[in-house]
């Protein structure tokens, strides 16, 4: 089963979903802005993506990133909680297959997973 953390308003997310569908895959769509992942789920995503720091998965251009003063924050717990409470901070889309994941930036990255 393939899952996608999807934001329908994001062009990269829509393109990634379309690539999956073009390949005959109908993924489990997680509308993560409506159902934010908890800290443990974000930790899993980081591991599956091969990212060491929560900062690697954060959208640094978001207003809330600046408002919360996260630029120089290094404590993983603080960053993970910020992403869980403010899912706009999570880079998208994320496509998961088992215990492996890719970031759909560019959307063609998903081809490495399927």
N, C-alpha and C positions, 0 to 999 in steps of 0.2 A: 504494500500500500504506500502510495506517495501522498504526502501532505504539502500544502503550501500556505505559509503565513502571508496572507493576501490583503492588499488595500486596493479596492476597485477604483479608487480615484488616482492611483499612481500608474503612469504609463508603463514603467518597467515591470510592474507587477502584472498588469494586463498582458503585456507582451510575453512574459514568462509563462503565464497561464495558457496563452494561445499556443505557444510552442508545445507544451505538454499535450494539449488537446489535438494539435496537428499530428502528434505521434500516437494518437489513439488512447491517451491516458487521461482519465477523468479523476483528478486528485481530490482528496478530502480538503476542502477549502476552509481554512481557519481565518475568520475575520478578526484579526488580532486587536484591532482598535476597539471592537465591541466586546471581545473576550480576551483581555490581556493575559499573557503568560505570567505565571508566578515566578519567584526568584529561582526556584529549583528547575523549572522548565527553561528559563533563560540560561542557566548554567549548563544544562544539557545541550542547548542549541550552540553555545560557545564551543563546547567540547566536540560536537559533531562537525562544526565548521572548521575546527582546528585553530580557533582563535584563543590566544592566551589571556587577553585583557578585555573586560567589558567595553572599554573605550573603542575597541575595534569594531563593535557592532552598533555603535551609537551614531545617530544623525546629528552631527555637530552644527549644522546650519539651522536647526530648529530653535525657535524663540525660547522654548522652555529649557533648552540646554544652557543658553546664556543666562536665563532668569535664575536657574538653580545653581549657577556658578560651577559647572562641572568640568570646565576646561582643565583645571589643575588638580582635579580630584583623582586620587590613586587608589582609594579604598574600594575594593571590589564590592563589598556589601552595600555601600552607599550608591554606587553606580547601578548595581543590579536592582536595588529597590526603586531607584529613580526610573529605570526602564519599565519595571512592572507597574508602577503607579502612573507613568506617563508613556504609554506604548508608542506614541508618536516618535519617541527617541530611538526606537528599534529600526535599524536599517531593513529595507525590504526589497524584494520579496525573499523569503527563505523557503527553499524546497527541501523536504526531508524524505529520505528513503532508508528505513531501518535506523541505524545509528550513524548515518552519514547525511550531511547536509551541504547545500551550496547556496550562495547568495546570488540572486538573479541580477547581478550587475557586472557585466551586461547580461541580458536575458539568455543569451546562448550558453552561459555557464551551466544551465540546467541539462544540457546535452551530455555533460560529463557525469551526470548522476544516472541518467537513463541509458 
